[in-house]
Amino acid sequence: MYTYIVDHIPRSTPNNRRPGLPLNATTITIHNTANSSSTARNERNWLTNPSNSATASYHIVIDQKEAIECIPLTEVAWHAGDGNSATSGNRTSISIEITESGNYSATLANAAALTASMLKERGWGTDRLRRHYDWSGKNCPRKMNQDGGWGGWDSFVAQVNTLLQEEEEEMLDPKDANNIIRFLSAAYMATTDPQARAEFNRLANELRRVSGQNPEPG
């Protein structure tokens, strides 16, 4: 597992790396860092390193221990290499950089879990995933193309899809959740103990949460 850290670079970062343009994302783009010795923290720090003269930037970078959000997911980052048109990857896609150092298998598993959770949050499927290659033809994520036929990419997408399906199967059916809540409501009505009633409300809201429903106040 990984820790998710929000550590945004300042708007004042040189070379327009955080332009502040609004991003209404429709896809998620996967990259490799192309640096075999760099961690997620190294990559985040590189964005604000005075010796970095590049404009390139990215939303999230992940390694075997942590994921760091470098630019808000509602703002543009320069990662796709395809310009600034309204339909470019830069203007329509959230970028995830996968580091290449350390335990790459663990990093890849973390990246798949992060990607699956982001897709699920947005109600998207794996058809929303893109390679850097899809935007500009660059051989990136390069470690997913070591066979020259993008077999690693296909495996990654399949792994993400499996995680999405597992999450869907674990979700309680809303009808079942509401039936349980109705049965428990008898216990709620039978007591005037405020602690017992508060616990009922907590359990009812937990049932609503695991069935994809919004909790109720009170």
Contacts in CASP RR format, 6 or more apart in sequence:
PFRMAT RR
TARGET T0000
AUTHOR 0000-0000-0000
METHOD contacts of the structure
MODEL  1
MYTYIVDHIPRSTPNNRRPGLPLNATTITIHNTANSSSTARNERNWLTNP
SNSATASYHIVIDQKEAIECIPLTEVAWHAGDGNSATSGNRTSISIEITE
SGNYSATLANAAALTASMLKERGWGTDRLRRHYDWSGKNCPRKMNQDGGW
GGWDSFVAQVNTLLQEEEEEMLDPKDANNIIRFLSAAYMATTDPQARAEF
NRLANELRRVSGQNPEPG
1 110 0 8 1.000
1 113 0 8 1.000
2 62 0 8 1.000
2 63 0 8 1.000
2 64 0 8 1.000
2 65 0 8 1.000
2 66 0 8 1.000
2 67 0 8 1.000
2 110 0 8 1.000
2 113 0 8 1.000
2 114 0 8 1.000
3 65 0 8 1.000
3 66 0 8 1.000
3 67 0 8 1.000
4 66 0 8 1.000
4 67 0 8 1.000
4 69 0 8 1.000
4 114 0 8 1.000
5 66 0 8 1.000
5 67 0 8 1.000
5 68 0 8 1.000
5 69 0 8 1.000
6 68 0 8 1.000
6 69 0 8 1.000
7 44 0 8 1.000
7 68 0 8 1.000
7 69 0 8 1.000
7 70 0 8 1.000
8 18 0 8 1.000
8 69 0 8 1.000
8 70 0 8 1.000
8 71 0 8 1.000
8 72 0 8 1.000
9 17 0 8 1.000
9 18 0 8 1.000
9 44 0 8 1.000
9 47 0 8 1.000
9 48 0 8 1.000
9 57 0 8 1.000
9 70 0 8 1.000
9 71 0 8 1.000
10 18 0 8 1.000
10 48 0 8 1.000
11 18 0 8 1.000
11 20 0 8 1.000
13 47 0 8 1.000
13 48 0 8 1.000
14 50 0 8 1.000
14 52 0 8 1.000
15 52 0 8 1.000
15 53 0 8 1.000
15 54 0 8 1.000
15 55 0 8 1.000
16 55 0 8 1.000
16 78 0 8 1.000
17 47 0 8 1.000
17 54 0 8 1.000
17 55 0 8 1.000
17 56 0 8 1.000
17 57 0 8 1.000
17 71 0 8 1.000
17 77 0 8 1.000
17 78 0 8 1.000
18 57 0 8 1.000
18 71 0 8 1.000
18 75 0 8 1.000
18 77 0 8 1.000
19 75 0 8 1.000
19 76 0 8 1.000
19 78 0 8 1.000
20 75 0 8 1.000
20 76 0 8 1.000
21 75 0 8 1.000
21 76 0 8 1.000
21 91 0 8 1.000
22 74 0 8 1.000
22 75 0 8 1.000
22 76 0 8 1.000
23 73 0 8 1.000
23 74 0 8 1.000
23 75 0 8 1.000
23 76 0 8 1.000
23 77 0 8 1.000
23 91 0 8 1.000
23 92 0 8 1.000
23 94 0 8 1.000
24 92 0 8 1.000
25 73 0 8 1.000
25 92 0 8 1.000
25 93 0 8 1.000
25 94 0 8 1.000
26 92 0 8 1.000
26 93 0 8 1.000
26 128 0 8 1.000
27 89 0 8 1.000
27 92 0 8 1.000
27 93 0 8 1.000
27 94 0 8 1.000
27 128 0 8 1.000
27 129 0 8 1.000
27 130 0 8 1.000
28 93 0 8 1.000
28 94 0 8 1.000
28 95 0 8 1.000
28 96 0 8 1.000
28 115 0 8 1.000
28 118 0 8 1.000
28 119 0 8 1.000
28 124 0 8 1.000
28 128 0 8 1.000
28 129 0 8 1.000
28 130 0 8 1.000
29 79 0 8 1.000
29 80 0 8 1.000
29 89 0 8 1.000
29 93 0 8 1.000
29 94 0 8 1.000
29 95 0 8 1.000
29 96 0 8 1.000
29 129 0 8 1.000
29 130 0 8 1.000
29 131 0 8 1.000
29 132 0 8 1.000
29 134 0 8 1.000
29 135 0 8 1.000
30 96 0 8 1.000
30 98 0 8 1.000
30 111 0 8 1.000
30 115 0 8 1.000
30 129 0 8 1.000
30 130 0 8 1.000
30 131 0 8 1.000
30 132 0 8 1.000
30 141 0 8 1.000
30 144 0 8 1.000
30 153 0 8 1.000
30 156 0 8 1.000
31 58 0 8 1.000
31 79 0 8 1.000
31 95 0 8 1.000
31 96 0 8 1.000
31 97 0 8 1.000
31 98 0 8 1.000
31 132 0 8 1.000
31 140 0 8 1.000
31 141 0 8 1.000
32 97 0 8 1.000
32 98 0 8 1.000
32 99 0 8 1.000
32 100 0 8 1.000
32 140 0 8 1.000
32 141 0 8 1.000
32 142 0 8 1.000
32 143 0 8 1.000
32 144 0 8 1.000
33 43 0 8 1.000
33 61 0 8 1.000
33 97 0 8 1.000
33 98 0 8 1.000
33 99 0 8 1.000
33 100 0 8 1.000
34 100 0 8 1.000
34 140 0 8 1.000
34 142 0 8 1.000
35 42 0 8 1.000
35 43 0 8 1.000
35 99 0 8 1.000
35 100 0 8 1.000
35 101 0 8 1.000
36 100 0 8 1.000
36 101 0 8 1.000
37 101 0 8 1.000
38 46 0 8 1.000
38 99 0 8 1.000
38 100 0 8 1.000
38 101 0 8 1.000
39 63 0 8 1.000
39 65 0 8 1.000
39 99 0 8 1.000
39 101 0 8 1.000
40 61 0 8 1.000
40 62 0 8 1.000
40 63 0 8 1.000
40 65 0 8 1.000
40 66 0 8 1.000
40 67 0 8 1.000
40 68 0 8 1.000
40 99 0 8 1.000
41 66 0 8 1.000
41 68 0 8 1.000
43 58 0 8 1.000
43 61 0 8 1.000
43 68 0 8 1.000
43 70 0 8 1.000
43 97 0 8 1.000
43 99 0 8 1.000
44 61 0 8 1.000
44 68 0 8 1.000
44 70 0 8 1.000
46 52 0 8 1.000
47 57 0 8 1.000
47 58 0 8 1.000
47 70 0 8 1.000
55 78 0 8 1.000
56 78 0 8 1.000
56 79 0 8 1.000
57 70 0 8 1.000
57 71 0 8 1.000
57 77 0 8 1.000
57 78 0 8 1.000
57 79 0 8 1.000
58 70 0 8 1.000
58 71 0 8 1.000
58 77 0 8 1.000
58 79 0 8 1.000
58 95 0 8 1.000
58 96 0 8 1.000
58 97 0 8 1.000
59 69 0 8 1.000
59 70 0 8 1.000
59 71 0 8 1.000
59 72 0 8 1.000
59 73 0 8 1.000
59 77 0 8 1.000
59 79 0 8 1.000
59 94 0 8 1.000
59 95 0 8 1.000
59 96 0 8 1.000
60 67 0 8 1.000
60 68 0 8 1.000
60 69 0 8 1.000
60 70 0 8 1.000
60 73 0 8 1.000
60 94 0 8 1.000
60 95 0 8 1.000
60 96 0 8 1.000
60 97 0 8 1.000
60 114 0 8 1.000
61 67 0 8 1.000
61 68 0 8 1.000
61 70 0 8 1.000
61 96 0 8 1.000
61 97 0 8 1.000
61 98 0 8 1.000
61 99 0 8 1.000
62 68 0 8 1.000
62 96 0 8 1.000
62 97 0 8 1.000
62 98 0 8 1.000
62 99 0 8 1.000
62 107 0 8 1.000
62 110 0 8 1.000
62 111 0 8 1.000
62 114 0 8 1.000
63 99 0 8 1.000
63 101 0 8 1.000
63 102 0 8 1.000
63 107 0 8 1.000
63 110 0 8 1.000
64 102 0 8 1.000
64 103 0 8 1.000
64 104 0 8 1.000
64 106 0 8 1.000
64 107 0 8 1.000
64 110 0 8 1.000
67 110 0 8 1.000
67 114 0 8 1.000
70 77 0 8 1.000
71 77 0 8 1.000
73 94 0 8 1.000
76 90 0 8 1.000
76 91 0 8 1.000
77 90 0 8 1.000
77 95 0 8 1.000
78 90 0 8 1.000
79 89 0 8 1.000
79 90 0 8 1.000
79 93 0 8 1.000
79 95 0 8 1.000
79 97 0 8 1.000
79 132 0 8 1.000
80 88 0 8 1.000
80 89 0 8 1.000
80 90 0 8 1.000
80 93 0 8 1.000
80 95 0 8 1.000
80 132 0 8 1.000
80 135 0 8 1.000
80 136 0 8 1.000
81 88 0 8 1.000
81 89 0 8 1.000
81 90 0 8 1.000
81 132 0 8 1.000
81 135 0 8 1.000
81 136 0 8 1.000
81 138 0 8 1.000
82 88 0 8 1.000
82 89 0 8 1.000
82 90 0 8 1.000
82 135 0 8 1.000
82 136 0 8 1.000
83 90 0 8 1.000
84 90 0 8 1.000
84 91 0 8 1.000
85 91 0 8 1.000
86 92 0 8 1.000
88 135 0 8 1.000
89 130 0 8 1.000
89 135 0 8 1.000
93 130 0 8 1.000
93 135 0 8 1.000
94 118 0 8 1.000
96 111 0 8 1.000
96 114 0 8 1.000
96 115 0 8 1.000
98 107 0 8 1.000
98 108 0 8 1.000
98 111 0 8 1.000
98 141 0 8 1.000
98 143 0 8 1.000
99 107 0 8 1.000
100 107 0 8 1.000
100 143 0 8 1.000
104 143 0 8 1.000
108 156 0 8 1.000
108 159 0 8 1.000
109 159 0 8 1.000
111 156 0 8 1.000
112 156 0 8 1.000
112 159 0 8 1.000
112 160 0 8 1.000
112 163 0 8 1.000
113 163 0 8 1.000
115 129 0 8 1.000
115 160 0 8 1.000
116 160 0 8 1.000
116 163 0 8 1.000
116 164 0 8 1.000
116 167 0 8 1.000
119 125 0 8 1.000
119 126 0 8 1.000
119 128 0 8 1.000
119 129 0 8 1.000
119 160 0 8 1.000
119 164 0 8 1.000
120 164 0 8 1.000
120 167 0 8 1.000
122 128 0 8 1.000
125 161 0 8 1.000
125 164 0 8 1.000
126 157 0 8 1.000
126 160 0 8 1.000
126 161 0 8 1.000
126 164 0 8 1.000
129 157 0 8 1.000
129 160 0 8 1.000
131 140 0 8 1.000
131 141 0 8 1.000
131 144 0 8 1.000
131 150 0 8 1.000
131 153 0 8 1.000
132 138 0 8 1.000
132 140 0 8 1.000
132 141 0 8 1.000
133 139 0 8 1.000
133 140 0 8 1.000
133 141 0 8 1.000
133 145 0 8 1.000
133 150 0 8 1.000
139 145 0 8 1.000
141 153 0 8 1.000
143 152 0 8 1.000
144 150 0 8 1.000
144 151 0 8 1.000
144 152 0 8 1.000
144 153 0 8 1.000
144 155 0 8 1.000
144 156 0 8 1.000
145 151 0 8 1.000
145 152 0 8 1.000
145 153 0 8 1.000
146 152 0 8 1.000
171 210 0 8 1.000
171 211 0 8 1.000
171 212 0 8 1.000
172 207 0 8 1.000
172 210 0 8 1.000
172 211 0 8 1.000
173 211 0 8 1.000
174 211 0 8 1.000
174 212 0 8 1.000
174 213 0 8 1.000
176 211 0 8 1.000
177 207 0 8 1.000
177 208 0 8 1.000
177 210 0 8 1.000
177 211 0 8 1.000
177 213 0 8 1.000
178 211 0 8 1.000
180 207 0 8 1.000
181 204 0 8 1.000
181 207 0 8 1.000
181 208 0 8 1.000
184 200 0 8 1.000
184 203 0 8 1.000
184 204 0 8 1.000
185 200 0 8 1.000
187 196 0 8 1.000
187 200 0 8 1.000
188 196 0 8 1.000
188 197 0 8 1.000
188 200 0 8 1.000
191 197 0 8 1.000
201 216 0 8 1.000
201 218 0 8 1.000
204 216 0 8 1.000
205 215 0 8 1.000
205 216 0 8 1.000
208 214 0 8 1.000
208 215 0 8 1.000
208 216 0 8 1.000
209 215 0 8 1.000
END
